[in-house]
């Protein structure tokens, strides 16, 4: 006799709701890869500006994928802090889960999704820690709330209760207001040095355009058109 509770049956209501969702129910821009620049950074800047102009909510959020000590994948959403000639920048506590993972395996992948225009950007490459001075400047260029969050508790560690979290947050907010230049010693800025950058332009008829930039020897980039 089998145990029917061992394998839950999918919910028909959930399945109906899931399948009823539309994809790119709007007019999408076109993308001619022949017009793309020789390097990925200018195209990223251009697409980001177009996402903002199209009203894309939080276009600066991205998925950050890392691997743990056993090589198992992990992913979370956080904010982009810059994109320049060195790479794509973000920040976190070096003592957080992702900080420990990056210390053990300094390689990561980023994913941006801008559904307002049916666009994705993927970035892969080695990760480098920025200098303490850059990390300090990064933290204090942001809001009081961001500083308070950096001063609150120990990221990724177990907290005993919501009440304890609230108490620590209130204390951190008070300190952030009173000491706007307060130090958060473990706050670290990182930069993903791109080895590959892929631009995906969705198409309602599924004629998606995928353009991959792959760094060859030196600083040169090779551009490749991929099947969707």
ChimeraX commands (.cxc) that place a marker at each C-alpha (Angstrom):
marker #1 position 0.00,0.00,0.00 radius 0.5
marker #1 position 1.35,3.40,-0.91 radius 0.5
marker #1 position 1.27,6.41,1.33 radius 0.5
marker #1 position -0.61,9.14,-0.55 radius 0.5
marker #1 position 0.73,11.73,1.89 radius 0.5
marker #1 position 4.32,11.10,0.80 radius 0.5
marker #1 position 3.88,12.93,-2.51 radius 0.5
marker #1 position 1.53,15.93,-2.26 radius 0.5
marker #1 position -0.71,16.43,-5.27 radius 0.5
marker #1 position -0.42,19.77,-7.05 radius 0.5
marker #1 position -3.18,22.21,-6.26 radius 0.5
marker #1 position -5.50,22.70,-9.29 radius 0.5
marker #1 position -6.28,26.23,-8.10 radius 0.5
marker #1 position -2.61,27.10,-7.98 radius 0.5
marker #1 position -1.99,25.56,-11.38 radius 0.5
marker #1 position -4.87,27.51,-12.92 radius 0.5
marker #1 position -3.62,30.73,-11.35 radius 0.5
marker #1 position -0.09,30.02,-12.55 radius 0.5
marker #1 position -1.09,29.25,-16.12 radius 0.5
marker #1 position -3.35,32.30,-16.30 radius 0.5
marker #1 position -0.42,34.69,-15.91 radius 0.5
marker #1 position 0.57,36.60,-19.01 radius 0.5
marker #1 position 4.14,37.09,-20.19 radius 0.5
marker #1 position 5.17,40.45,-21.65 radius 0.5
marker #1 position 1.61,41.64,-22.13 radius 0.5
marker #1 position 2.94,44.87,-23.55 radius 0.5
marker #1 position 4.74,46.14,-26.62 radius 0.5
marker #1 position 8.41,45.21,-26.41 radius 0.5
marker #1 position 11.35,47.07,-27.93 radius 0.5
marker #1 position 13.40,45.56,-30.70 radius 0.5
marker #1 position 17.11,44.87,-30.43 radius 0.5
marker #1 position 19.47,44.59,-33.36 radius 0.5
marker #1 position 22.69,42.96,-32.08 radius 0.5
marker #1 position 24.55,44.33,-35.11 radius 0.5
marker #1 position 24.26,47.78,-33.53 radius 0.5
marker #1 position 25.65,46.68,-30.15 radius 0.5
marker #1 position 28.88,48.32,-28.94 radius 0.5
marker #1 position 32.13,46.32,-28.84 radius 0.5
marker #1 position 32.04,46.07,-25.02 radius 0.5
marker #1 position 29.10,45.21,-22.74 radius 0.5
marker #1 position 29.24,48.09,-20.24 radius 0.5
marker #1 position 27.87,50.84,-22.54 radius 0.5
marker #1 position 24.99,48.57,-23.58 radius 0.5
marker #1 position 24.20,47.80,-19.94 radius 0.5
marker #1 position 24.15,51.51,-19.10 radius 0.5
marker #1 position 21.85,52.14,-22.09 radius 0.5
marker #1 position 19.46,49.32,-21.22 radius 0.5
marker #1 position 19.37,50.37,-17.57 radius 0.5
marker #1 position 18.45,53.94,-18.54 radius 0.5
marker #1 position 15.72,52.61,-20.85 radius 0.5
marker #1 position 14.36,50.39,-18.05 radius 0.5
marker #1 position 14.13,53.44,-15.78 radius 0.5
marker #1 position 12.42,55.46,-18.53 radius 0.5
marker #1 position 9.94,52.61,-19.10 radius 0.5
marker #1 position 8.90,52.75,-15.44 radius 0.5
marker #1 position 10.45,49.44,-14.44 radius 0.5
marker #1 position 10.14,49.15,-10.62 radius 0.5
marker #1 position 13.46,48.78,-8.84 radius 0.5
marker #1 position 15.62,48.25,-11.94 radius 0.5
marker #1 position 18.71,48.33,-9.73 radius 0.5
marker #1 position 17.80,45.07,-7.99 radius 0.5
marker #1 position 19.51,41.90,-9.15 radius 0.5
marker #1 position 19.94,38.24,-8.25 radius 0.5
marker #1 position 23.35,37.26,-6.91 radius 0.5
marker #1 position 24.27,33.58,-7.25 radius 0.5
marker #1 position 27.15,32.08,-5.32 radius 0.5
marker #1 position 28.23,28.55,-4.30 radius 0.5
marker #1 position 28.84,27.19,-0.83 radius 0.5
marker #1 position 31.84,25.16,0.34 radius 0.5
marker #1 position 30.32,21.98,-1.16 radius 0.5
marker #1 position 29.70,23.69,-4.49 radius 0.5
marker #1 position 25.93,23.86,-3.99 radius 0.5
marker #1 position 24.27,26.95,-5.50 radius 0.5
marker #1 position 22.72,29.77,-3.50 radius 0.5
marker #1 position 20.90,32.89,-4.71 radius 0.5
marker #1 position 19.34,36.05,-3.31 radius 0.5
marker #1 position 18.20,39.50,-4.44 radius 0.5
marker #1 position 20.14,42.65,-3.60 radius 0.5
marker #1 position 20.98,46.05,-5.04 radius 0.5
marker #1 position 23.52,47.07,-7.64 radius 0.5
marker #1 position 25.81,49.80,-6.29 radius 0.5
marker #1 position 27.67,50.66,-9.50 radius 0.5
marker #1 position 28.70,49.35,-12.90 radius 0.5
marker #1 position 31.97,50.70,-14.22 radius 0.5
marker #1 position 35.07,49.59,-16.10 radius 0.5
marker #1 position 36.08,47.36,-13.18 radius 0.5
marker #1 position 32.78,45.50,-13.12 radius 0.5
marker #1 position 29.42,45.27,-11.36 radius 0.5
marker #1 position 29.47,46.38,-7.70 radius 0.5
marker #1 position 27.45,45.31,-4.67 radius 0.5
marker #1 position 28.02,45.27,-0.92 radius 0.5
marker #1 position 27.26,43.07,2.06 radius 0.5
marker #1 position 28.76,41.97,5.35 radius 0.5
marker #1 position 31.85,39.81,4.89 radius 0.5
marker #1 position 30.51,37.71,7.80 radius 0.5
marker #1 position 27.20,36.98,6.06 radius 0.5
marker #1 position 26.45,33.70,4.31 radius 0.5
marker #1 position 27.26,35.16,0.91 radius 0.5
marker #1 position 30.38,36.80,2.34 radius 0.5
marker #1 position 31.65,33.43,3.58 radius 0.5
marker #1 position 30.75,31.79,0.27 radius 0.5
marker #1 position 32.61,34.44,-1.71 radius 0.5
marker #1 position 35.66,34.05,0.54 radius 0.5
marker #1 position 35.73,30.31,-0.19 radius 0.5
marker #1 position 34.72,30.52,-3.86 radius 0.5
marker #1 position 35.29,34.06,-5.21 radius 0.5
marker #1 position 33.14,33.68,-8.31 radius 0.5
marker #1 position 29.55,34.79,-8.84 radius 0.5
marker #1 position 26.75,35.31,-11.33 radius 0.5
marker #1 position 24.33,38.24,-11.48 radius 0.5
marker #1 position 20.90,38.36,-13.07 radius 0.5
marker #1 position 18.84,41.43,-13.93 radius 0.5
marker #1 position 15.25,41.09,-15.13 radius 0.5
marker #1 position 13.32,44.06,-16.51 radius 0.5
marker #1 position 9.88,42.69,-17.55 radius 0.5
marker #1 position 8.66,46.16,-18.57 radius 0.5
marker #1 position 10.82,45.66,-21.66 radius 0.5
marker #1 position 11.20,41.88,-21.72 radius 0.5
marker #1 position 14.91,42.15,-21.03 radius 0.5
marker #1 position 17.43,40.22,-19.00 radius 0.5
marker #1 position 21.13,40.76,-18.40 radius 0.5
marker #1 position 23.39,38.05,-17.00 radius 0.5
marker #1 position 26.90,38.64,-15.70 radius 0.5
marker #1 position 29.43,35.98,-14.64 radius 0.5
marker #1 position 32.98,36.33,-13.39 radius 0.5
marker #1 position 35.45,36.38,-10.51 radius 0.5
marker #1 position 34.66,38.53,-7.48 radius 0.5
marker #1 position 37.12,40.90,-5.80 radius 0.5
marker #1 position 36.86,42.74,-2.50 radius 0.5
marker #1 position 37.19,46.50,-2.72 radius 0.5
marker #1 position 39.41,48.45,-0.34 radius 0.5
marker #1 position 38.24,49.29,3.20 radius 0.5
marker #1 position 38.11,52.95,2.17 radius 0.5
marker #1 position 35.77,52.11,-0.73 radius 0.5
marker #1 position 33.59,49.97,1.54 radius 0.5
marker #1 position 33.37,52.81,4.09 radius 0.5
marker #1 position 32.48,55.33,1.39 radius 0.5
marker #1 position 29.90,52.94,-0.07 radius 0.5
marker #1 position 28.09,52.60,3.25 radius 0.5
marker #1 position 28.04,56.30,4.04 radius 0.5
marker #1 position 26.90,57.34,0.59 radius 0.5
marker #1 position 23.57,55.66,1.30 radius 0.5
marker #1 position 20.60,56.48,3.52 radius 0.5
marker #1 position 20.32,56.52,7.31 radius 0.5
marker #1 position 18.19,53.40,7.00 radius 0.5
marker #1 position 20.92,51.61,5.06 radius 0.5
marker #1 position 23.47,52.50,7.74 radius 0.5
marker #1 position 21.08,51.37,10.47 radius 0.5
marker #1 position 20.57,48.06,8.69 radius 0.5
marker #1 position 24.34,47.57,8.46 radius 0.5
marker #1 position 24.66,48.26,12.18 radius 0.5
marker #1 position 21.85,45.86,13.14 radius 0.5
marker #1 position 22.86,42.46,14.48 radius 0.5
marker #1 position 24.85,39.84,12.61 radius 0.5
marker #1 position 23.56,39.21,9.11 radius 0.5
marker #1 position 22.53,35.59,8.35 radius 0.5
marker #1 position 22.88,34.49,11.98 radius 0.5
marker #1 position 19.93,33.12,13.96 radius 0.5
marker #1 position 17.89,35.73,15.87 radius 0.5
marker #1 position 15.92,34.61,18.92 radius 0.5
marker #1 position 12.70,36.51,18.17 radius 0.5
marker #1 position 11.08,39.31,16.18 radius 0.5
marker #1 position 11.08,41.38,19.35 radius 0.5
marker #1 position 14.86,41.02,19.63 radius 0.5
marker #1 position 15.20,42.07,16.00 radius 0.5
marker #1 position 13.07,45.16,16.62 radius 0.5
marker #1 position 15.07,46.13,19.70 radius 0.5
marker #1 position 18.35,45.85,17.80 radius 0.5
marker #1 position 16.91,47.79,14.86 radius 0.5
marker #1 position 15.74,50.65,17.10 radius 0.5
marker #1 position 19.16,50.85,18.72 radius 0.5
marker #1 position 20.83,50.86,15.32 radius 0.5
marker #1 position 18.51,53.60,14.02 radius 0.5
marker #1 position 19.32,55.81,17.00 radius 0.5
marker #1 position 23.05,55.28,16.52 radius 0.5
marker #1 position 22.82,55.93,12.76 radius 0.5
marker #1 position 21.08,59.26,13.41 radius 0.5
marker #1 position 23.51,60.30,16.12 radius 0.5
marker #1 position 26.67,58.97,14.41 radius 0.5
marker #1 position 26.18,59.27,10.64 radius 0.5
marker #1 position 29.84,58.33,10.15 radius 0.5
marker #1 position 29.65,55.23,12.35 radius 0.5
marker #1 position 31.75,52.26,11.30 radius 0.5
marker #1 position 30.34,48.88,10.34 radius 0.5
marker #1 position 33.65,46.95,10.23 radius 0.5
marker #1 position 32.37,43.93,8.31 radius 0.5
marker #1 position 30.56,45.93,5.64 radius 0.5
marker #1 position 32.36,45.14,2.40 radius 0.5
marker #1 position 32.01,46.30,-1.16 radius 0.5
marker #1 position 32.59,43.67,-3.86 radius 0.5
marker #1 position 32.98,43.87,-7.61 radius 0.5
marker #1 position 32.18,41.15,-10.13 radius 0.5
marker #1 position 34.79,41.34,-12.89 radius 0.5
marker #1 position 32.85,40.19,-15.97 radius 0.5
marker #1 position 34.10,37.19,-17.91 radius 0.5
marker #1 position 30.74,36.84,-19.68 radius 0.5
marker #1 position 27.81,39.23,-20.09 radius 0.5
marker #1 position 24.65,38.18,-21.88 radius 0.5
marker #1 position 21.85,40.46,-23.08 radius 0.5
marker #1 position 18.44,38.89,-23.69 radius 0.5
marker #1 position 15.66,40.71,-25.55 radius 0.5
marker #1 position 12.33,38.92,-25.34 radius 0.5
marker #1 position 9.92,38.71,-28.25 radius 0.5
marker #1 position 6.19,37.95,-28.06 radius 0.5
marker #1 position 6.58,35.41,-30.89 radius 0.5
marker #1 position 9.50,33.79,-29.03 radius 0.5
marker #1 position 12.11,35.07,-31.47 radius 0.5
marker #1 position 14.23,36.08,-28.53 radius 0.5
marker #1 position 17.58,37.72,-29.22 radius 0.5
marker #1 position 20.50,36.63,-27.04 radius 0.5
marker #1 position 23.82,38.41,-27.40 radius 0.5
marker #1 position 26.73,37.15,-25.33 radius 0.5
marker #1 position 29.95,39.06,-24.72 radius 0.5
marker #1 position 32.81,36.76,-23.78 radius 0.5
marker #1 position 36.14,38.13,-22.68 radius 0.5
marker #1 position 38.98,36.73,-24.74 radius 0.5
marker #1 position 42.67,37.26,-24.10 radius 0.5
marker #1 position 43.51,40.61,-22.63 radius 0.5
marker #1 position 40.69,43.12,-22.45 radius 0.5
marker #1 position 39.13,42.22,-25.81 radius 0.5
marker #1 position 35.53,41.00,-26.08 radius 0.5
marker #1 position 34.08,38.42,-28.43 radius 0.5
marker #1 position 30.39,38.84,-29.34 radius 0.5
marker #1 position 28.27,35.76,-30.02 radius 0.5
marker #1 position 24.62,35.42,-31.01 radius 0.5
marker #1 position 22.94,32.51,-29.20 radius 0.5
marker #1 position 19.90,30.43,-29.98 radius 0.5
marker #1 position 17.05,31.24,-27.58 radius 0.5
marker link #1:1,2 radius 0.2
marker link #1:2,3 radius 0.2
marker link #1:3,4 radius 0.2
marker link #1:4,5 radius 0.2
marker link #1:5,6 radius 0.2
marker link #1:6,7 radius 0.2
marker link #1:7,8 radius 0.2
marker link #1:8,9 radius 0.2
marker link #1:9,10 radius 0.2
marker link #1:10,11 radius 0.2
marker link #1:11,12 radius 0.2
marker link #1:12,13 radius 0.2
marker link #1:13,14 radius 0.2
marker link #1:14,15 radius 0.2
marker link #1:15,16 radius 0.2
marker link #1:16,17 radius 0.2
marker link #1:17,18 radius 0.2
marker link #1:18,19 radius 0.2
marker link #1:19,20 radius 0.2
marker link #1:20,21 radius 0.2
marker link #1:21,22 radius 0.2
marker link #1:22,23 radius 0.2
marker link #1:23,24 radius 0.2
marker link #1:24,25 radius 0.2
marker link #1:25,26 radius 0.2
marker link #1:26,27 radius 0.2
marker link #1:27,28 radius 0.2
marker link #1:28,29 radius 0.2
marker link #1:29,30 radius 0.2
marker link #1:30,31 radius 0.2
marker link #1:31,32 radius 0.2
marker link #1:32,33 radius 0.2
marker link #1:33,34 radius 0.2
marker link #1:34,35 radius 0.2
marker link #1:35,36 radius 0.2
marker link #1:36,37 radius 0.2
marker link #1:37,38 radius 0.2
marker link #1:38,39 radius 0.2
marker link #1:39,40 radius 0.2
marker link #1:40,41 radius 0.2
marker link #1:41,42 radius 0.2
marker link #1:42,43 radius 0.2
marker link #1:43,44 radius 0.2
marker link #1:44,45 radius 0.2
marker link #1:45,46 radius 0.2
marker link #1:46,47 radius 0.2
marker link #1:47,48 radius 0.2
marker link #1:48,49 radius 0.2
marker link #1:49,50 radius 0.2
marker link #1:50,51 radius 0.2
marker link #1:51,52 radius 0.2
marker link #1:52,53 radius 0.2
marker link #1:53,54 radius 0.2
marker link #1:54,55 radius 0.2
marker link #1:55,56 radius 0.2
marker link #1:56,57 radius 0.2
marker link #1:57,58 radius 0.2
marker link #1:58,59 radius 0.2
marker link #1:59,60 radius 0.2
marker link #1:60,61 radius 0.2
marker link #1:61,62 radius 0.2
marker link #1:62,63 radius 0.2
marker link #1:63,64 radius 0.2
marker link #1:64,65 radius 0.2
marker link #1:65,66 radius 0.2
marker link #1:66,67 radius 0.2
marker link #1:67,68 radius 0.2
marker link #1:68,69 radius 0.2
marker link #1:69,70 radius 0.2
marker link #1:70,71 radius 0.2
marker link #1:71,72 radius 0.2
marker link #1:72,73 radius 0.2
marker link #1:73,74 radius 0.2
marker link #1:74,75 radius 0.2
marker link #1:75,76 radius 0.2
marker link #1:76,77 radius 0.2
marker link #1:77,78 radius 0.2
marker link #1:78,79 radius 0.2
marker link #1:79,80 radius 0.2
marker link #1:80,81 radius 0.2
marker link #1:81,82 radius 0.2
marker link #1:82,83 radius 0.2
marker link #1:83,84 radius 0.2
marker link #1:84,85 radius 0.2
marker link #1:85,86 radius 0.2
marker link #1:86,87 radius 0.2
marker link #1:87,88 radius 0.2
marker link #1:88,89 radius 0.2
marker link #1:89,90 radius 0.2
marker link #1:90,91 radius 0.2
marker link #1:91,92 radius 0.2
marker link #1:92,93 radius 0.2
marker link #1:93,94 radius 0.2
marker link #1:94,95 radius 0.2
marker link #1:95,96 radius 0.2
marker link #1:96,97 radius 0.2
marker link #1:97,98 radius 0.2
marker link #1:98,99 radius 0.2
marker link #1:99,100 radius 0.2
marker link #1:100,101 radius 0.2
marker link #1:101,102 radius 0.2
marker link #1:102,103 radius 0.2
marker link #1:103,104 radius 0.2
marker link #1:104,105 radius 0.2
marker link #1:105,106 radius 0.2
marker link #1:106,107 radius 0.2
marker link #1:107,108 radius 0.2
marker link #1:108,109 radius 0.2
marker link #1:109,110 radius 0.2
marker link #1:110,111 radius 0.2
marker link #1:111,112 radius 0.2
marker link #1:112,113 radius 0.2
marker link #1:113,114 radius 0.2
marker link #1:114,115 radius 0.2
marker link #1:115,116 radius 0.2
marker link #1:116,117 radius 0.2
marker link #1:117,118 radius 0.2
marker link #1:118,119 radius 0.2
marker link #1:119,120 radius 0.2
marker link #1:120,121 radius 0.2
marker link #1:121,122 radius 0.2
marker link #1:122,123 radius 0.2
marker link #1:123,124 radius 0.2
marker link #1:124,125 radius 0.2
marker link #1:125,126 radius 0.2
marker link #1:126,127 radius 0.2
marker link #1:127,128 radius 0.2
marker link #1:128,129 radius 0.2
marker link #1:129,130 radius 0.2
marker link #1:130,131 radius 0.2
marker link #1:131,132 radius 0.2
marker link #1:132,133 radius 0.2
marker link #1:133,134 radius 0.2
marker link #1:134,135 radius 0.2
marker link #1:135,136 radius 0.2
marker link #1:136,137 radius 0.2
marker link #1:137,138 radius 0.2
marker link #1:138,139 radius 0.2
marker link #1:139,140 radius 0.2
marker link #1:140,141 radius 0.2
marker link #1:141,142 radius 0.2
marker link #1:142,143 radius 0.2
marker link #1:143,144 radius 0.2
marker link #1:144,145 radius 0.2
marker link #1:145,146 radius 0.2
marker link #1:146,147 radius 0.2
marker link #1:147,148 radius 0.2
marker link #1:148,149 radius 0.2
marker link #1:149,150 radius 0.2
marker link #1:150,151 radius 0.2
marker link #1:151,152 radius 0.2
marker link #1:152,153 radius 0.2
marker link #1:153,154 radius 0.2
marker link #1:154,155 radius 0.2
marker link #1:155,156 radius 0.2
marker link #1:156,157 radius 0.2
marker link #1:157,158 radius 0.2
marker link #1:158,159 radius 0.2
marker link #1:159,160 radius 0.2
marker link #1:160,161 radius 0.2
marker link #1:161,162 radius 0.2
marker link #1:162,163 radius 0.2
marker link #1:163,164 radius 0.2
marker link #1:164,165 radius 0.2
marker link #1:165,166 radius 0.2
marker link #1:166,167 radius 0.2
marker link #1:167,168 radius 0.2
marker link #1:168,169 radius 0.2
marker link #1:169,170 radius 0.2
marker link #1:170,171 radius 0.2
marker link #1:171,172 radius 0.2
marker link #1:172,173 radius 0.2
marker link #1:173,174 radius 0.2
marker link #1:174,175 radius 0.2
marker link #1:175,176 radius 0.2
marker link #1:176,177 radius 0.2
marker link #1:177,178 radius 0.2
marker link #1:178,179 radius 0.2
marker link #1:179,180 radius 0.2
marker link #1:180,181 radius 0.2
marker link #1:181,182 radius 0.2
marker link #1:182,183 radius 0.2
marker link #1:183,184 radius 0.2
marker link #1:184,185 radius 0.2
marker link #1:185,186 radius 0.2
marker link #1:186,187 radius 0.2
marker link #1:187,188 radius 0.2
marker link #1:188,189 radius 0.2
marker link #1:189,190 radius 0.2
marker link #1:190,191 radius 0.2
marker link #1:191,192 radius 0.2
marker link #1:192,193 radius 0.2
marker link #1:193,194 radius 0.2
marker link #1:194,195 radius 0.2
marker link #1:195,196 radius 0.2
marker link #1:196,197 radius 0.2
marker link #1:197,198 radius 0.2
marker link #1:198,199 radius 0.2
marker link #1:199,200 radius 0.2
marker link #1:200,201 radius 0.2
marker link #1:201,202 radius 0.2
marker link #1:202,203 radius 0.2
marker link #1:203,204 radius 0.2
marker link #1:204,205 radius 0.2
marker link #1:205,206 radius 0.2
marker link #1:206,207 radius 0.2
marker link #1:207,208 radius 0.2
marker link #1:208,209 radius 0.2
marker link #1:209,210 radius 0.2
marker link #1:210,211 radius 0.2
marker link #1:211,212 radius 0.2
marker link #1:212,213 radius 0.2
marker link #1:213,214 radius 0.2
marker link #1:214,215 radius 0.2
marker link #1:215,216 radius 0.2
marker link #1:216,217 radius 0.2
marker link #1:217,218 radius 0.2
marker link #1:218,219 radius 0.2
marker link #1:219,220 radius 0.2
marker link #1:220,221 radius 0.2
marker link #1:221,222 radius 0.2
marker link #1:222,223 radius 0.2
marker link #1:223,224 radius 0.2
marker link #1:224,225 radius 0.2
marker link #1:225,226 radius 0.2
marker link #1:226,227 radius 0.2
marker link #1:227,228 radius 0.2
view
